[in-house]
Amino acid sequence: MRFIQVEPAGPLQGSISIPGSKNSSLALLAAACLADGQVILEGIPDIYDVKVIARIGDDIGLRLQRMPDGSMVIDPRYIHSAIIDPGKASSFRASYYFAGALLAKFGRVTVGFPGGDDFSSRPIDQHIKAFQALGAKVIFHEDYYVVEAGRLQGADIYFDTVTSGATINSMLAAVRAHGRTNLYHAAVDPEVVDTAAFLNGLGAKIYGAGTDRIRIEGVPYLNGGYHTVIPDRLVAGAFLMAAGITRGRVTVTDVIPEHLGSCISKLIEAGLTVECTESGITAYGTDAIKATRIRTSMYPGFATDLQQPMTALLTQARGKSIITEKVYPNRFNHVPQLRRMGAEIEVRGESAFIRGGRPLAGNWVHATDVRAGTSLILAGLTAEGCTRITGVEHVERGYEDVIGSFRSLGARISLRDTQHAETAEEAAGRN
């Protein structure tokens, strides 16, 4: 069994280049299926979810090739099937993008229910609502669903809640629909804007991405093209928090500071000093981390994906901090693991109450999702003794080289294996 071993090494120091956004990349790779020519995507991270998409591509005829310079060449001209294997689809959340991307071309798409992070159910009701508004019929089976439409017709779609995934999926389905589609109460996330920019570069007509109303004029075909993925604001935020929890100095480069506005604001509230340049951010830690209150929300609010690493940082703040999770109220699987390390955290409803300032001690802990793994790594950087984190596969879903990245900043972190898998798993599972 593999595990990540973390030992304290003092303040992290240095600079790290931020890779392309995981969430944006998964949407872009599916969106490339809409093209009628070859697509080149720059900045796609080499992570587990991308490898799953490559295996799906093998099944349906989508050709993906990683070039020596790191770019990916995607050729959708040989797609011969719109049946996405339920087993592969269930291994990552963004599998639902294939429904929107393939529907206009094939008229019928079969996709397994989305999987991915183990912290909350991932409802797709807003996706289904959008497909039905465009004239599609959705048929549910035990472990997969079928979306079919003889003709997609533009429509007015009113989302009941702000959702980045459904906003992107609706754009994908509407791009080659007949007529005009209007999306109301749309998400304004950078990943939505990035997907729209990519599609427009291929010849789509999408207007208003980045606002809560998006207009799409359907087109009959899309060209090939080139696009560079936006940097991963969530990875960048986690490294800035690492500076805070180790009292170090970390600079993240190749970022868009505006995408991290709410994160930067909260780090300053927590006592860090933060400096921004046009494409970089430097965070300076302090011996006096301050307690604060966090309330997650959709962009431009504080991201739910940064809630977990922020929890680790606030275990070092003297006083009581409160984190309220409004996006995924059950996203607190990291809390029992932090408690195993000595953190004093109580979860009541959708809020976690953190009494900080107490020393953490290394232990066996388990990561249930990408950001929980990040939280445990940050905790391990400041804990006394050795921290061993199982669930490595979850961390690898969001980081191209988590070990190398933290090591480059001076962390004592390594990927290890053990023959005592059962004992370790049992230890990590006890609360």
Buried (B, 14 or more C-beta within 10 A) or exposed (E): BBBBBBBBBEBBEBBBEBBBBBBBBBBBBBBBBBBBBBBBBBBBBBBBBBBBBBEBBEEBBBBBEBEEEBBBBBBBEEBEEBBBBBEBBBBBBBBBBBBBBBBBBBBBBBBBBBBBBEBBEBEBEBBBBBBBBBBBEBEEEEEBBBBBBEEBBBBEBEBEEBBBBBBBBBBBBBBBBBEBBBBEBBBBBBBBBBBBBBBBBBBBEBEBBBEBEBBBBBBEEBEBBEBBBBBBBBBBBBBBBBBBBBBBBBBBBBBBBEBBBBBBEBBBEBBBBBEBEEEBBBBBBEEEBBBBEBBBBBBBBBBBBBBBBBBBBBBBBEEBBBBBBBBBBEBBBBBBBBBBBBBBBEBEEBBBBBBBBEEBBBBBBBBBBBBBBBBBBBBBBBBEEBBBBBBBEBBBBBBBBBBEBBBBBBBBBEBEEEEEEEEBBEBBEEE
